Amino acid sequence: MLWIKDGKLFDGKLEINGRTSFVAGEPSPDLMRSLGWEEYIPPTPIPPPKRYSKLKIIRALGEGWAEKKTALEEAGLLDLFMAAQYLAEDDPAFAAVYASLTDEEKAELENCLYEDN
């Protein structure tokens, strides 16, 4: 269990009656609360945005790539697509395209995740 007091995490030292003591092991919750410590639950980290491999997307689309390529060109996004190393789900241009995909296409994207090498 993590504890916090005055914005500082518990580091194994307690001040009791003006004296600093080092605590071996886990102090009891009752003791910690009696000394003004509160249980600290760290915030849940926000996962990084998913990134998708352009090559995997093109391969997954197969013959359907020509149609998607034309749609990207008509939307003025083909140059951005070609220049990008990967597509990130938090990129505004990609988010607009993602919103237009079918549920099946969105599911297929999970097989197109970008891998750092």
N, C-alpha and C positions, 0 to 999 in steps of 0.2 A: 504494500500500500504506500502511496506517495502522500506526503504531507506538505502544506504550505502555510507560512505565517509571515506577515508583513511583506508579501511579494517574493519571499525567498523559499526555495525548496529545502526540505529537511536534509541535512548532510551528515546525520549521525551524532550531532552534538545537541545536547539539551541543557538549558540553564534552569537549575533547580535551586531555590533559595540563594540566588546570587552566585552560584558556582556552576561552572561548565563541566558537564559530564559527558563522556562518550558512551554511546549506547551500542552494545553488541547485540546483533540480532534485530528482530522486529519489535519495537515498543508497542505496548498495548494501545488500542484505540482510546480507551478510557483515559490513560495517562496523557496521550497526545492532546486530546480535547481539553483536559483539565489545565494544560499549559498553554492553551490558546491556539493550538494548531488545528487546521482544517484539512479534511481529506481533499487531495488534489486529483482530479481526473483530467488528464491531458485531453485537449481537443482532438477530435478525429481528423487525421490529415486528409486534405482534399487530394484525391488522386490526380495525377497529371493528365492533361487531355490526351485522348487516343490519337495516334498518328497512323496514317495509312500509306502503304507503298503504292506509288503510281504504277510501277511495273506489275505488281500483283493484281491491281485493279484492271489493268488492260488485259492481262492474261485471263482473269476471271470472266471478263466480258466477252472474250473471244470475238466472234463475228459481230457482236453487239457494240464493240468499241467504235466502229465507224459512225454509228448513230449517235453515241454519246459524245464523240469527238466533234461532230457537226453541231450538236446542241451547245457544247462549250464554246465553240467558235461563234455561233450566233449570239450567245450571251456575252461575248467579249471576254471570256475567261480562259480561252485556250492558251494564250501566252503565259498567263499566271500559272496554269496547270503545268505547262512544259518547264517553266523556270523553277518551280518548287522542287525541293529535295524530297518532300513528302507532303501529304495533306494532313493538317491538324484539325481536329473537330472543333476547336475554338477559333479557327480562322473565319472571319465574316464571309468571305466569298465561298468557302467550302460549306459553311453552315447553310447558306442559301441553297446550294445544290443538294446538300444532304436532306433538307426539308422536302425536296421534290421527289425523293426516292421512294420506291415501294417498300413495304415491309420485307419482302424477299430480298431486295437489293441491299437494304440495311443489314439484314442477317448475313448476307454474303460478304459484306465489308469486314466482318469479324475474322474472316479467313485472309484478309489483306492487310493485317497489321504490319507496320514498318518495324524492322528490327535493326538496332544499332549494331554495327560490326566493328 
